[in-house]
Amino acid sequence: MSQKLKVNMLGFFTVFLWASAFPLTKIAMIQYTPNALGFLRCTAASVFLIIIGMFNHIHKPQKKDIIWFFLSGGLGFTLYMITFNTGIQTLTSATSSIIIATTPIMTAMVASRFYGEKIKNLGWFAIASAFAGVLILLLWDGIFSINIGLIWTIGAAVVFCGYNILNRKLSSMGYTALEIVTYSMICGTILLAVFSSQGVVQMMTAGPGQILSVLYLGAIPSAMAYFLWGKAMFLAEKTSEVTNFMFVTPLLSTVLGFILLKEIPNAGTFIGGIIIIFSIILFNIKGK
């Protein structure tokens, strides 16, 4: 298997796992408040990653690099969980994932500025085309209202862009994908610990299904998906090779939202989804 194929497979599988987090987060929010859910999800993910790390004999971070892990964890987990969970309360799974899908555009621009990652004109066209597909998903019904949930979710996209850039930096410092996601997650959980009392109280009154939803969100879309994402980032020649797969998330989350929450997708979902997938293929073949 070629390295490029590995990157593509890791990228797609990761966004599929992330897509499942949108409807399942809405289900979990029936019981948990946004900040408490963020703490519980990151705590479960940290435990899961520590166990994996012990079996893989990961190295401890150097003291001088701990600040970078706190910054990475603060952006990718603490702030992301707070903004994402708060925003999705007033948005559908599909709309939330569409806003998060703007992250690759931000990341490509920032990576181009700080890492000198060149993108061909056709690559920029593919990014614009994919963003057009996102807009079709969002505007198909001709209604686009700015609400507080949208603002929070745009904030989530911005902080996740920062996480992607720091992930690249930590990789260049010699840390493996597993080390990066483990130490960033632990630092993010520490920062979220101010909401630990809320989380414990709400967990104690939760039913079996609500407890399982938190464990799933922590172990799969958080721990496993972030590990695979970091691995893809490590293998990729350019950050944008991986982040562009996030354009598929709206399509996947819409399908999962229909299955789990009976959210009915419209024709725009299918048209926009086709444009997004075409754009990703174009970018990966001709855009770099």
C-alpha positions as CSV (number, residue, x, y, z in Angstrom):
1,M,0.0,0.0,0.0
2,S,1.4,3.4,-1.0
3,Q,1.9,6.2,1.6
4,K,-0.6,8.4,-0.3
5,L,-3.2,5.7,-0.2
6,K,-2.6,5.2,3.5
7,V,-3.1,9.0,4.1
8,N,-6.4,8.9,2.1
9,M,-7.7,5.9,4.0
10,L,-6.8,7.3,7.4
11,G,-8.3,10.7,6.5
12,F,-11.6,9.3,5.3
13,F,-12.0,6.8,8.1
14,T,-11.2,9.6,10.6
15,V,-13.9,12.0,9.3
16,F,-16.4,9.1,9.3
17,L,-15.8,8.6,13.0
18,W,-16.0,12.4,13.5
19,A,-19.3,12.5,11.6
20,S,-20.8,10.1,14.1
21,A,-20.1,12.5,16.8
22,F,-22.5,15.1,15.5
23,P,-25.8,13.2,16.0
24,L,-24.5,11.3,19.1
25,T,-23.5,14.6,20.7
26,K,-27.1,15.8,20.3
27,I,-28.3,12.6,21.9
28,A,-25.9,13.0,24.8
29,M,-26.9,16.7,25.3
30,I,-30.3,15.5,26.4
31,Q,-28.6,14.6,29.7
32,Y,-25.4,16.6,29.8
33,T,-24.6,20.3,29.7
34,P,-22.0,21.4,27.1
35,N,-19.0,21.9,29.4
36,A,-19.8,18.8,31.5
37,L,-20.0,16.7,28.4
38,G,-16.7,18.1,27.2
39,F,-15.0,17.2,30.4
40,L,-16.5,13.7,30.5
41,R,-15.7,13.0,26.8
42,C,-12.1,14.2,27.2
43,T,-11.6,12.2,30.4
44,A,-12.8,9.0,28.7
45,A,-10.6,9.7,25.8
46,S,-7.6,10.3,28.0
47,V,-8.0,7.1,29.9
48,F,-8.4,5.2,26.6
49,L,-5.3,6.9,25.1
50,I,-3.2,6.3,28.2
51,I,-3.9,2.6,28.0
52,I,-3.0,2.5,24.4
53,G,0.1,4.5,25.1
54,M,1.3,2.1,27.8
55,F,1.1,-0.8,25.4
56,N,2.9,1.1,22.7
57,H,5.6,2.4,25.1
58,I,5.3,6.1,24.2
59,H,7.9,8.5,25.4
60,K,7.3,11.2,27.9
61,P,7.2,14.7,26.6
62,Q,10.2,17.0,27.3
63,K,9.5,19.6,30.0
64,K,10.2,22.4,27.6
65,D,7.5,21.1,25.2
66,I,4.7,20.8,27.8
67,I,3.5,24.3,27.1
68,W,3.0,23.3,23.5
69,F,0.9,20.4,24.5
70,F,-1.2,22.6,26.8
71,L,-1.7,25.0,23.9
72,S,-2.6,22.1,21.5
73,G,-4.9,20.6,24.0
74,G,-6.4,23.9,24.9
75,L,-7.3,24.6,21.3
76,G,-8.1,21.1,20.0
77,F,-10.0,19.8,23.0
78,T,-10.8,22.3,25.7
79,L,-12.0,25.2,23.5
80,Y,-13.2,23.0,20.7
81,M,-15.4,20.9,23.1
82,I,-16.9,24.0,24.7
83,T,-17.6,25.8,21.4
84,F,-18.8,22.7,19.5
85,N,-21.1,21.4,22.3
86,T,-22.6,24.9,22.9
87,G,-23.1,25.5,19.2
88,I,-24.8,22.2,18.4
89,Q,-27.6,22.8,20.9
90,T,-29.4,25.1,18.4
91,L,-28.1,23.6,15.1
92,T,-28.9,20.3,13.3
93,S,-26.2,17.7,13.0
94,A,-25.8,18.6,9.3
95,T,-25.6,22.3,9.8
96,S,-23.0,22.0,12.5
97,S,-20.8,19.7,10.5
98,I,-21.1,22.0,7.5
99,I,-19.7,24.9,9.5
100,I,-16.8,22.7,10.9
101,A,-16.1,21.7,7.3
102,T,-14.8,25.2,6.6
103,T,-11.7,24.3,8.7
104,P,-9.7,23.0,5.8
105,I,-9.9,26.4,4.1
106,M,-8.6,28.1,7.2
107,T,-5.9,25.5,7.7
108,A,-4.7,25.5,4.1
109,M,-4.3,29.3,4.2
110,V,-2.5,29.3,7.5
111,A,-0.2,26.4,6.5
112,S,0.6,28.1,3.3
113,R,1.6,31.2,5.3
114,F,3.6,29.5,8.1
115,Y,4.9,26.3,6.5
116,G,5.3,27.4,3.0
117,E,3.0,24.7,1.7
118,K,2.3,25.5,-1.9
119,I,-1.0,24.8,-3.4
120,K,-1.5,24.8,-7.2
121,N,-4.2,27.0,-8.8
122,L,-6.2,23.9,-9.5
123,G,-5.9,23.0,-5.8
124,W,-7.4,26.4,-4.8
125,F,-10.1,25.8,-7.4
126,A,-10.9,22.5,-5.8
127,I,-11.0,24.1,-2.3
128,A,-13.4,26.8,-3.6
129,S,-15.5,24.1,-5.4
130,A,-15.8,22.1,-2.2
131,F,-16.7,25.2,-0.2
132,A,-19.4,25.8,-2.9
133,G,-20.7,22.3,-2.2
134,V,-20.8,23.2,1.5
135,L,-22.8,26.4,0.7
136,I,-25.3,24.3,-1.4
137,L,-25.9,22.1,1.6
138,L,-26.4,25.1,3.8
139,L,-28.4,27.4,1.5
140,W,-30.6,24.9,-0.5
141,D,-33.8,26.0,1.2
142,G,-32.9,29.6,0.7
143,I,-32.8,30.3,4.5
144,F,-29.7,31.2,6.3
145,S,-30.1,32.8,9.7
146,I,-27.2,33.8,11.9
147,N,-27.9,32.5,15.4
148,I,-25.7,32.1,18.5
149,G,-25.2,28.4,17.7
150,L,-23.7,29.3,14.4
151,I,-21.3,31.8,16.0
152,W,-20.1,29.2,18.5
153,T,-19.6,26.6,15.8
154,I,-17.6,29.0,13.7
155,G,-15.4,29.5,16.8
156,A,-15.0,25.7,17.0
157,A,-13.8,25.6,13.4
158,V,-11.2,28.4,14.1
159,V,-9.7,26.7,17.2
160,F,-9.6,23.3,15.3
161,C,-7.6,25.1,12.6
162,G,-5.1,26.1,15.3
163,Y,-4.9,22.5,16.5
164,N,-4.1,21.2,13.0
165,I,-1.2,23.7,12.7
166,L,0.2,22.8,16.1
167,N,-0.2,19.1,15.3
168,R,2.1,19.7,12.4
169,K,4.6,21.6,14.5
170,L,4.7,18.9,17.2
171,S,5.2,16.2,14.5
172,S,8.3,18.2,13.3
173,M,9.6,18.2,16.8
174,G,9.8,14.4,16.7
175,Y,6.6,13.4,18.5
176,T,4.6,10.5,17.2
177,A,0.9,10.8,16.3
178,L,-0.1,8.8,19.4
179,E,2.1,10.9,21.7
180,I,0.7,14.1,20.3
181,V,-3.0,13.2,20.7
182,T,-2.4,11.6,24.1
183,Y,-0.6,14.5,25.8
184,S,-2.8,17.1,24.1
185,M,-5.9,15.2,25.3
186,I,-4.6,15.0,28.8
187,C,-3.7,18.7,28.9
188,G,-7.1,19.5,27.4
189,T,-8.8,17.4,30.1
190,I,-6.9,19.2,32.9
191,L,-8.1,22.5,31.5
192,L,-11.6,21.2,31.5
193,A,-11.4,20.0,35.1
194,V,-13.1,23.1,36.3
195,F,-16.3,21.5,35.1
196,S,-15.6,18.1,36.7
197,S,-18.2,18.5,39.5
198,Q,-20.9,19.1,37.0
199,G,-19.8,16.1,34.9
200,V,-19.8,13.7,37.9
201,V,-23.2,14.8,39.1
202,Q,-24.8,14.5,35.6
203,M,-23.1,11.1,35.0
204,M,-24.5,9.7,38.3
205,T,-28.0,10.5,37.2
206,A,-27.6,9.3,33.6
207,G,-29.1,6.1,32.2
208,P,-27.1,3.3,30.7
209,G,-27.6,4.6,27.1
210,Q,-26.4,8.1,28.1
211,I,-23.4,6.7,29.9
212,L,-22.5,4.6,26.8
213,S,-22.9,7.6,24.6
214,V,-20.2,9.4,26.6
215,L,-17.9,6.4,26.5
216,Y,-18.3,6.1,22.8
217,L,-17.7,9.8,22.2
218,G,-14.6,9.6,24.3
219,A,-13.1,6.4,22.9
220,I,-14.0,6.6,19.2
221,P,-14.6,10.1,17.7
222,S,-12.2,11.6,20.3
223,A,-9.3,9.2,21.1
224,M,-9.3,6.8,18.1
225,A,-10.2,9.4,15.5
226,Y,-7.7,12.0,16.7
227,F,-5.0,9.3,16.8
228,L,-5.8,8.3,13.2
229,W,-5.9,12.0,12.2
230,G,-2.5,12.6,13.7
231,K,-1.1,9.6,12.0
232,A,-2.4,10.9,8.6
233,M,-0.9,14.3,9.4
234,F,2.4,12.6,10.1
235,L,2.5,10.6,6.9
236,A,1.2,13.4,4.6
237,E,3.5,15.7,2.7
238,K,1.1,18.6,3.1
239,T,-1.4,19.5,5.8
240,S,-4.1,20.1,3.2
241,E,-3.9,16.5,1.9
242,V,-5.5,15.4,5.1
243,T,-7.7,18.4,6.2
244,N,-9.5,18.4,2.8
245,F,-11.2,15.2,3.8
246,M,-13.2,17.2,6.3
247,F,-15.4,18.3,3.4
248,V,-17.0,14.9,3.4
249,T,-18.1,15.2,7.0
250,P,-21.4,17.2,6.2
251,L,-22.6,14.4,3.9
252,L,-21.7,11.6,6.4
253,S,-23.2,13.4,9.4
254,T,-26.4,14.2,7.4
255,V,-26.8,10.5,6.6
256,L,-26.1,9.5,10.3
257,G,-28.4,12.2,11.5
258,F,-31.2,10.7,9.4
259,I,-30.6,7.2,10.7
260,L,-30.2,8.2,14.4
261,L,-32.3,11.3,14.7
262,K,-34.7,11.0,11.8
263,E,-33.3,14.3,10.4
264,I,-34.5,14.2,6.8
265,P,-31.9,15.4,4.2
266,N,-33.0,17.3,1.2
267,A,-31.9,17.3,-2.5
268,G,-29.3,19.9,-1.7
269,T,-27.5,17.4,0.6
270,F,-27.0,15.0,-2.3
271,I,-26.0,17.7,-4.8
272,G,-23.7,19.4,-2.4
273,G,-22.2,16.0,-1.3
274,I,-21.4,15.0,-4.9
275,I,-19.6,18.4,-5.5
276,I,-17.7,18.0,-2.3
277,I,-16.5,14.4,-3.0
278,F,-15.6,15.4,-6.6
279,S,-13.6,18.4,-5.3
280,I,-11.6,16.2,-2.9
281,I,-10.7,13.8,-5.6
282,L,-9.6,16.7,-7.9
283,F,-7.5,18.2,-5.1
284,N,-5.7,14.9,-4.3
285,I,-5.0,14.1,-7.9
286,K,-4.3,17.5,-9.5
287,G,-4.2,20.1,-6.8
288,K,-0.8,19.5,-5.2
